[in-house]
Amino acid sequence: MARKGILTGTTGTAKPPARPKAAPRGAVGALQSSLTKLQENAVQEIDSGLIDDAGFEDRLGIDSAAQRQLRASLETYGQQVPVLLRPHAKTPGRFEIVYGRRRLAALKDLGLPVKAMVRQLDDHALVMAQGQENTARQDLSFIEKASFAAQLKSAGYERQTIADALSIDLPMLSRMLTVGEAFDLKFLRQIGAAPGIGRDRWLALVKLVKDPAARARAGNYMRTPDFGAMDSDARFNAVFERATGKTAGKQTKARASSARALRTSKGQALAELRTTGKGVTMTLPSRNAEGFDDWFAQHAETLMQEIHDRWKKERS
């Protein structure tokens, strides 16, 4: 049985993952395996209306600005990276999405077919594929990964399986579960991805809301109109301040840290732009940058001059 979330009174019932069926052996099995691999690696165009949700929730809300940017990119350049689907478990002719939910949503908005690879995946393989895709994404926040891990544990997956899916060790998984199991999905959806909030701040919030009075203060504020008007990082900070007994005044709101992902024309995460009361900083991770970070460092002064000149021109 899953632990109770701190901000919910419900409990989840563990559902053991489905086991894969035995594959045919011998020459027939080898031929079938070869044909299956060819089909799985082929990219197909599929009507987006035939694709249903599946797996576990790994996105705590979608950044509307980033989604508009992705939709515009897909409209201009087309879909460059296929999504991964599996045949629907109960309805012939339909499919379930394994990963690529943002691309699917954007393509549905545009009324375009979805380029996809279709693979025969049982529930265990689905979790592994979704977890490995999450690990490869630079823009998935700590709380999104922690929540994903908690959902897997609640569904009956063993800790080692969850750690393998997320490519983390067991001590890190324990810290993630401390946070992920403390809050229910409804609460986390209200906060959002909070990309600028790391593990330590989330662990501190877990300790704070164990106090019923702190929990009540945070919950009451989350029902106000002001709360919904903030970005995700600011919502976390407001909840944290209410839980500590502080009042977030106008100055605090104005200086709350916010972060957003900057993306390439194909929708891939490129850099993170963070705004605080002290200014704006940009982080360009070396991982998967393919040398762009070094090139940017060499040309940063020229690029900033061009951007500043453009700003002056537009301002005038």
DOTI-424476 format. One record per residue (C-alpha): residue number from 1; x negated, y, z. Coordinates in pm, whole numbers, plus 50000, padded with zeros to 5 digits. Layout:
REM DOTI-424476
@pos: NUM c1: X c2: Y c3: Z
...
END
This chain:
REM DOTI-424476
@pos: 1 c1: 50000 c2: 50000 c3: 50000
@pos: 2 c1: 49869 c2: 50348 c3: 49912
@pos: 3 c1: 49804 c2: 50606 c3: 50180
@pos: 4 c1: 50056 c2: 50881 c3: 50239
@pos: 5 c1: 49963 c2: 51209 c3: 50078
@pos: 6 c1: 49917 c2: 51494 c3: 50325
@pos: 7 c1: 50172 c2: 51713 c3: 50147
@pos: 8 c1: 50425 c2: 51441 c3: 50073
@pos: 9 c1: 50624 c2: 51196 c3: 50277
@pos: 10 c1: 50638 c2: 50921 c3: 50015
@pos: 11 c1: 50414 c2: 50623 c3: 49965
@pos: 12 c1: 50320 c2: 50440 c3: 49646
@pos: 13 c1: 50352 c2: 50065 c3: 49604
@pos: 14 c1: 50051 c2: 49892 c3: 49453
@pos: 15 c1: 50118 c2: 49719 c3: 49122
@pos: 16 c1: 49846 c2: 49475 c3: 49019
@pos: 17 c1: 49707 c2: 49532 c3: 48669
@pos: 18 c1: 49804 c2: 49299 c3: 48390
@pos: 19 c1: 49555 c2: 49028 c3: 48299
@pos: 20 c1: 49439 c2: 48982 c3: 47937
@pos: 21 c1: 49570 c2: 48680 c3: 47749
@pos: 22 c1: 49328 c2: 48407 c3: 47645
@pos: 23 c1: 49199 c2: 48456 c3: 47290
@pos: 24 c1: 49191 c2: 48173 c3: 47031
@pos: 25 c1: 48861 c2: 47987 c3: 47004
@pos: 26 c1: 48661 c2: 47840 c3: 46719
@pos: 27 c1: 48663 c2: 47952 c3: 46355
@pos: 28 c1: 49020 c2: 48083 c3: 46374
@pos: 29 c1: 48936 c2: 48291 c3: 46679
@pos: 30 c1: 48622 c2: 48432 c3: 46514
@pos: 31 c1: 48815 c2: 48529 c3: 46199
@pos: 32 c1: 49094 c2: 48687 c3: 46402
@pos: 33 c1: 48838 c2: 48878 c3: 46609
@pos: 34 c1: 48668 c2: 49014 c3: 46295
@pos: 35 c1: 48999 c2: 49126 c3: 46144
@pos: 36 c1: 49103 c2: 49288 c3: 46472
@pos: 37 c1: 48776 c2: 49485 c3: 46492
@pos: 38 c1: 48822 c2: 49611 c3: 46135
@pos: 39 c1: 49176 c2: 49725 c3: 46215
@pos: 40 c1: 49069 c2: 49890 c3: 46543
@pos: 41 c1: 48795 c2: 50093 c3: 46375
@pos: 42 c1: 49018 c2: 50208 c3: 46090
@pos: 43 c1: 49172 c2: 50554 c3: 46127
@pos: 44 c1: 49543 c2: 50563 c3: 46047
@pos: 45 c1: 49790 c2: 50848 c3: 46005
@pos: 46 c1: 50088 c2: 50796 c3: 46237
@pos: 47 c1: 50405 c2: 50999 c3: 46286
@pos: 48 c1: 50365 c2: 51185 c3: 46617
@pos: 49 c1: 50729 c2: 51110 c3: 46699
@pos: 50 c1: 50641 c2: 50740 c3: 46729
@pos: 51 c1: 50386 c2: 50796 c3: 47007
@pos: 52 c1: 50480 c2: 50772 c3: 47376
@pos: 53 c1: 50283 c2: 50846 c3: 47690
@pos: 54 c1: 50087 c2: 50572 c3: 47871
@pos: 55 c1: 49812 c2: 50528 c3: 48124
@pos: 56 c1: 49759 c2: 50764 c3: 48417
@pos: 57 c1: 49786 c2: 51141 c3: 48447
@pos: 58 c1: 49440 c2: 51290 c3: 48404
@pos: 59 c1: 49538 c2: 51648 c3: 48325
@pos: 60 c1: 49689 c2: 51865 c3: 48599
@pos: 61 c1: 49861 c2: 52104 c3: 48362
@pos: 62 c1: 49734 c2: 52234 c3: 48028
@pos: 63 c1: 49567 c2: 52572 c3: 47989
@pos: 64 c1: 49806 c2: 52753 c3: 47753
@pos: 65 c1: 49531 c2: 52974 c3: 47604
@pos: 66 c1: 49306 c2: 52675 c3: 47538
@pos: 67 c1: 49599 c2: 52485 c3: 47388
@pos: 68 c1: 49682 c2: 52773 c3: 47153
@pos: 69 c1: 49317 c2: 52780 c3: 47048
@pos: 70 c1: 49319 c2: 52404 c3: 46982
@pos: 71 c1: 49645 c2: 52431 c3: 46785
@pos: 72 c1: 49502 c2: 52711 c3: 46571
@pos: 73 c1: 49186 c2: 52508 c3: 46508
@pos: 74 c1: 49386 c2: 52201 c3: 46403
@pos: 75 c1: 49602 c2: 52414 c3: 46174
@pos: 76 c1: 49297 c2: 52569 c3: 46007
@pos: 77 c1: 49048 c2: 52282 c3: 45994
@pos: 78 c1: 49266 c2: 51974 c3: 46041
@pos: 79 c1: 49216 c2: 51696 c3: 46292
@pos: 80 c1: 48848 c2: 51596 c3: 46298
@pos: 81 c1: 48849 c2: 51355 c3: 46595
@pos: 82 c1: 49106 c2: 51070 c3: 46607
@pos: 83 c1: 49305 c2: 50985 c3: 46919
@pos: 84 c1: 49325 c2: 50633 c3: 47060
@pos: 85 c1: 49656 c2: 50444 c3: 47068
@pos: 86 c1: 49778 c2: 50097 c3: 47150
@pos: 87 c1: 50095 c2: 49923 c3: 47023
@pos: 88 c1: 50389 c2: 49991 c3: 47252
@pos: 89 c1: 50424 c2: 49718 c3: 47514
@pos: 90 c1: 50802 c2: 49687 c3: 47473
@pos: 91 c1: 50913 c2: 49860 c3: 47152
@pos: 92 c1: 50786 c2: 49726 c3: 46816
@pos: 93 c1: 50687 c2: 49998 c3: 46572
@pos: 94 c1: 50602 c2: 50251 c3: 46844
@pos: 95 c1: 50271 c2: 50334 c3: 47008
@pos: 96 c1: 50133 c2: 50450 c3: 47344
@pos: 97 c1: 49861 c2: 50713 c3: 47378
@pos: 98 c1: 49542 c2: 50611 c3: 47558
@pos: 99 c1: 49353 c2: 50938 c3: 47520
@pos: 100 c1: 49388 c2: 51254 c3: 47312
@pos: 101 c1: 49700 c2: 51396 c3: 47477
@pos: 102 c1: 49611 c2: 51761 c3: 47406
@pos: 103 c1: 49551 c2: 51688 c3: 47039
@pos: 104 c1: 49877 c2: 51493 c3: 47023
@pos: 105 c1: 50074 c2: 51781 c3: 47181
@pos: 106 c1: 49921 c2: 52034 c3: 46940
@pos: 107 c1: 49987 c2: 51815 c3: 46634
@pos: 108 c1: 50349 c2: 51763 c3: 46747
@pos: 109 c1: 50390 c2: 52141 c3: 46768
@pos: 110 c1: 50254 c2: 52174 c3: 46415
@pos: 111 c1: 50466 c2: 51889 c3: 46282
@pos: 112 c1: 50159 c2: 51708 c3: 46153
@pos: 113 c1: 50085 c2: 51333 c3: 46154
@pos: 114 c1: 49827 c2: 51206 c3: 46401
@pos: 115 c1: 49499 c2: 51051 c3: 46293
@pos: 116 c1: 49446 c2: 50761 c3: 46531
@pos: 117 c1: 49268 c2: 50435 c3: 46598
@pos: 118 c1: 49503 c2: 50162 c3: 46719
@pos: 119 c1: 49367 c2: 49896 c3: 46951
@pos: 120 c1: 49518 c2: 49600 c3: 47131
@pos: 121 c1: 49452 c2: 49697 c3: 47494
@pos: 122 c1: 49590 c2: 49541 c3: 47809
@pos: 123 c1: 49640 c2: 49768 c3: 48112
@pos: 124 c1: 49289 c2: 49700 c3: 48244
@pos: 125 c1: 49123 c2: 49786 c3: 47911
@pos: 126 c1: 49343 c2: 50097 c3: 47882
@pos: 127 c1: 49218 c2: 50222 c3: 48219
@pos: 128 c1: 48855 c2: 50160 c3: 48124
@pos: 129 c1: 48896 c2: 50341 c3: 47791
@pos: 130 c1: 49076 c2: 50637 c3: 47947
@pos: 131 c1: 48823 c2: 50660 c3: 48231
@pos: 132 c1: 48523 c2: 50653 c3: 47999
@pos: 133 c1: 48680 c2: 50922 c3: 47780
@pos: 134 c1: 48731 c2: 51135 c3: 48092
@pos: 135 c1: 48367 c2: 51092 c3: 48191
@pos: 136 c1: 48253 c2: 51214 c3: 47849
@pos: 137 c1: 48460 c2: 51533 c3: 47871
@pos: 138 c1: 48279 c2: 51834 c3: 48014
@pos: 139 c1: 48594 c2: 52028 c3: 48101
@pos: 140 c1: 48771 c2: 51780 c3: 48330
@pos: 141 c1: 48762 c2: 51926 c3: 48682
@pos: 142 c1: 48674 c2: 51752 c3: 49008
@pos: 143 c1: 49034 c2: 51738 c3: 49127
@pos: 144 c1: 49155 c2: 51592 c3: 48796
@pos: 145 c1: 48901 c2: 51311 c3: 48825
@pos: 146 c1: 48983 c2: 51261 c3: 49194
@pos: 147 c1: 49356 c2: 51243 c3: 49120
@pos: 148 c1: 49295 c2: 50998 c3: 48835
@pos: 149 c1: 49093 c2: 50774 c3: 49069
@pos: 150 c1: 49368 c2: 50786 c3: 49334
@pos: 151 c1: 49632 c2: 50687 c3: 49078
@pos: 152 c1: 49426 c2: 50385 c3: 48975
@pos: 153 c1: 49381 c2: 50277 c3: 49338
@pos: 154 c1: 49754 c2: 50314 c3: 49401
@pos: 155 c1: 49822 c2: 50093 c3: 49097
@pos: 156 c1: 49618 c2: 49812 c3: 49250
@pos: 157 c1: 49282 c2: 49844 c3: 49076
@pos: 158 c1: 48973 c2: 49748 c3: 49276
@pos: 159 c1: 48725 c2: 50018 c3: 49375
@pos: 160 c1: 48446 c2: 49875 c3: 49162
@pos: 161 c1: 48671 c2: 49880 c3: 48855
@pos: 162 c1: 48763 c2: 50244 c3: 48922
@pos: 163 c1: 48397 c2: 50338 c3: 48973
@pos: 164 c1: 48302 c2: 50164 c3: 48647
@pos: 165 c1: 48582 c2: 50342 c3: 48459
@pos: 166 c1: 48459 c2: 50683 c3: 48580
@pos: 167 c1: 48086 c2: 50593 c3: 48562
@pos: 168 c1: 48028 c2: 50687 c3: 48926
@pos: 169 c1: 47895 c2: 50498 c3: 49229
@pos: 170 c1: 48107 c2: 50377 c3: 49520
@pos: 171 c1: 48002 c2: 50653 c3: 49768
@pos: 172 c1: 48110 c2: 50921 c3: 49517
@pos: 173 c1: 48435 c2: 50732 c3: 49458
@pos: 174 c1: 48505 c2: 50733 c3: 49832
@pos: 175 c1: 48465 c2: 51112 c3: 49843
@pos: 176 c1: 48692 c2: 51151 c3: 49540
@pos: 177 c1: 48958 c2: 50929 c3: 49696
@pos: 178 c1: 48946 c2: 51127 c3: 50020
@pos: 179 c1: 49074 c2: 51424 c3: 49822
@pos: 180 c1: 49278 c2: 51246 c3: 49554
@pos: 181 c1: 49482 c2: 51045 c3: 49805
@pos: 182 c1: 49539 c2: 51344 c3: 50033
@pos: 183 c1: 49766 c2: 51532 c3: 49790
@pos: 184 c1: 50054 c2: 51408 c3: 49579
@pos: 185 c1: 50080 c2: 51480 c3: 49206
@pos: 186 c1: 50357 c2: 51736 c3: 49251
@pos: 187 c1: 50132 c2: 51949 c3: 49472
@pos: 188 c1: 49831 c2: 51909 c3: 49243
@pos: 189 c1: 50034 c2: 52004 c3: 48935
@pos: 190 c1: 50132 c2: 52327 c3: 49112
@pos: 191 c1: 49767 c2: 52407 c3: 49180
@pos: 192 c1: 49647 c2: 52296 c3: 48839
@pos: 193 c1: 49300 c2: 52185 c3: 48728
@pos: 194 c1: 49117 c2: 52452 c3: 48934
@pos: 195 c1: 48800 c2: 52417 c3: 48720
@pos: 196 c1: 48599 c2: 52652 c3: 48940
@pos: 197 c1: 48673 c2: 52465 c3: 49265
@pos: 198 c1: 48431 c2: 52187 c3: 49357
@pos: 199 c1: 48433 c2: 51890 c3: 49590
@pos: 200 c1: 48332 c2: 52074 c3: 49909
@pos: 201 c1: 48618 c2: 52325 c3: 49893
@pos: 202 c1: 48871 c2: 52050 c3: 49827
@pos: 203 c1: 48738 c2: 51847 c3: 50121
@pos: 204 c1: 48769 c2: 52156 c3: 50339
@pos: 205 c1: 49133 c2: 52199 c3: 50231
@pos: 206 c1: 49202 c2: 51834 c3: 50319
@pos: 207 c1: 49089 c2: 51904 c3: 50676
@pos: 208 c1: 49285 c2: 52229 c3: 50699
@pos: 209 c1: 49623 c2: 52094 c3: 50591
@pos: 210 c1: 49613 c2: 51813 c3: 50846
@pos: 211 c1: 49744 c2: 52085 c3: 51082
@pos: 212 c1: 50126 c2: 52102 c3: 51035
@pos: 213 c1: 50127 c2: 52482 c3: 51082
@pos: 214 c1: 49862 c2: 52528 c3: 50813
@pos: 215 c1: 50052 c2: 52294 c3: 50584
@pos: 216 c1: 50372 c2: 52492 c3: 50635
@pos: 217 c1: 50203 c2: 52826 c3: 50563
@pos: 218 c1: 50053 c2: 52691 c3: 50239
@pos: 219 c1: 50377 c2: 52526 c3: 50129
@pos: 220 c1: 50588 c2: 52837 c3: 50193
@pos: 221 c1: 50355 c2: 53057 c3: 49989
@pos: 222 c1: 50356 c2: 52812 c3: 49697
@pos: 223 c1: 50728 c2: 52876 c3: 49656
@pos: 224 c1: 50683 c2: 53252 c3: 49603
@pos: 225 c1: 50682 c2: 53423 c3: 49257
@pos: 226 c1: 50331 c2: 53562 c3: 49321
@pos: 227 c1: 50189 c2: 53211 c3: 49337
@pos: 228 c1: 50304 c2: 53112 c3: 48990
@pos: 229 c1: 50161 c2: 53428 c3: 48834
@pos: 230 c1: 49802 c2: 53339 c3: 48928
@pos: 231 c1: 49553 c2: 53125 c3: 48737
@pos: 232 c1: 49463 c2: 52783 c3: 48874
@pos: 233 c1: 49151 c2: 52880 c3: 49070
@pos: 234 c1: 49333 c2: 53175 c3: 49226
@pos: 235 c1: 49621 c2: 52947 c3: 49329
@pos: 236 c1: 49378 c2: 52720 c3: 49511
@pos: 237 c1: 49215 c2: 53016 c3: 49685
@pos: 238 c1: 49554 c2: 53152 c3: 49792
@pos: 239 c1: 49656 c2: 52814 c3: 49938
@pos: 240 c1: 49321 c2: 52785 c3: 50113
@pos: 241 c1: 49354 c2: 53131 c3: 50266
@pos: 242 c1: 49709 c2: 53064 c3: 50383
@pos: 243 c1: 49597 c2: 52737 c3: 50538
@pos: 244 c1: 49325 c2: 52919 c3: 50733
@pos: 245 c1: 49578 c2: 53179 c3: 50850
@pos: 246 c1: 49446 c2: 53461 c3: 50632
@pos: 247 c1: 49659 c2: 53681 c3: 50408
@pos: 248 c1: 49553 c2: 53726 c3: 50050
@pos: 249 c1: 49595 c2: 54098 c3: 49982
@pos: 250 c1: 49588 c2: 54272 c3: 49648
@pos: 251 c1: 49210 c2: 54309 c3: 49659
@pos: 252 c1: 49164 c2: 53936 c3: 49721
@pos: 253 c1: 49392 c2: 53851 c3: 49430
@pos: 254 c1: 49209 c2: 54089 c3: 49199
@pos: 255 c1: 48873 c2: 53934 c3: 49288
@pos: 256 c1: 48977 c2: 53571 c3: 49290
@pos: 257 c1: 48741 c2: 53362 c3: 49082
@pos: 258 c1: 48876 c2: 53229 c3: 48755
@pos: 259 c1: 48715 c2: 53010 c3: 48492
@pos: 260 c1: 48806 c2: 52896 c3: 48145
@pos: 261 c1: 48647 c2: 52673 c3: 47887
@pos: 262 c1: 48512 c2: 52818 c3: 47562
@pos: 263 c1: 48556 c2: 52575 c3: 47274
@pos: 264 c1: 48422 c2: 52514 c3: 46926
@pos: 265 c1: 48645 c2: 52547 c3: 46621
@pos: 266 c1: 48713 c2: 52173 c3: 46654
@pos: 267 c1: 48839 c2: 52211 c3: 47010
@pos: 268 c1: 48535 c2: 52062 c3: 47187
@pos: 269 c1: 48422 c2: 52215 c3: 47518
@pos: 270 c1: 48120 c2: 52439 c3: 47456
@pos: 271 c1: 48073 c2: 52664 c3: 47758
@pos: 272 c1: 48245 c2: 52789 c3: 48073
@pos: 273 c1: 48326 c2: 53156 c3: 48129
@pos: 274 c1: 48377 c2: 53256 c3: 48492
@pos: 275 c1: 48515 c2: 53591 c3: 48613
@pos: 276 c1: 48468 c2: 53707 c3: 48973
@pos: 277 c1: 48476 c2: 54037 c3: 49160
@pos: 278 c1: 48105 c2: 54072 c3: 49089
@pos: 279 c1: 48123 c2: 54024 c3: 48714
@pos: 280 c1: 48135 c2: 53765 c3: 48435
@pos: 281 c1: 47901 c2: 53468 c3: 48395
@pos: 282 c1: 47878 c2: 53208 c3: 48121
@pos: 283 c1: 47742 c2: 52856 c3: 48167
@pos: 284 c1: 47636 c2: 52660 c3: 47861
@pos: 285 c1: 47568 c2: 52299 c3: 47974
@pos: 286 c1: 47269 c2: 52127 c3: 47814
@pos: 287 c1: 47457 c2: 51797 c3: 47802
@pos: 288 c1: 47591 c2: 51738 c3: 47450
@pos: 289 c1: 47473 c2: 52085 c3: 47344
@pos: 290 c1: 47244 c2: 51929 c3: 47082
@pos: 291 c1: 46994 c2: 52216 c3: 47114
@pos: 292 c1: 47251 c2: 52497 c3: 47091
@pos: 293 c1: 47168 c2: 52601 c3: 47449
@pos: 294 c1: 46801 c2: 52656 c3: 47359
@pos: 295 c1: 46894 c2: 52841 c3: 47041
@pos: 296 c1: 47136 c2: 53062 c3: 47233
@pos: 297 c1: 46870 c2: 53146 c3: 47493
@pos: 298 c1: 46630 c2: 53255 c3: 47218
@pos: 299 c1: 46887 c2: 53479 c3: 47047
@pos: 300 c1: 47087 c2: 53595 c3: 47350
@pos: 301 c1: 46971 c2: 53959 c3: 47338
@pos: 302 c1: 47057 c2: 54000 c3: 46970
@pos: 303 c1: 47392 c2: 53827 c3: 47015
@pos: 304 c1: 47483 c2: 54045 c3: 47314
@pos: 305 c1: 47393 c2: 54360 c3: 47120
@pos: 306 c1: 47621 c2: 54251 c3: 46834
@pos: 307 c1: 47905 c2: 54173 c3: 47074
@pos: 308 c1: 47859 c2: 54504 c3: 47256
@pos: 309 c1: 47855 c2: 54698 c3: 46927
@pos: 310 c1: 48175 c2: 54522 c3: 46822
@pos: 311 c1: 48335 c2: 54606 c3: 47158
@pos: 312 c1: 48245 c2: 54977 c3: 47117
@pos: 313 c1: 48387 c2: 54978 c3: 46766
@pos: 314 c1: 48715 c2: 54815 c3: 46875
@pos: 315 c1: 48738 c2: 55040 c3: 47181
@pos: 316 c1: 48710 c2: 55353 c3: 46969
END
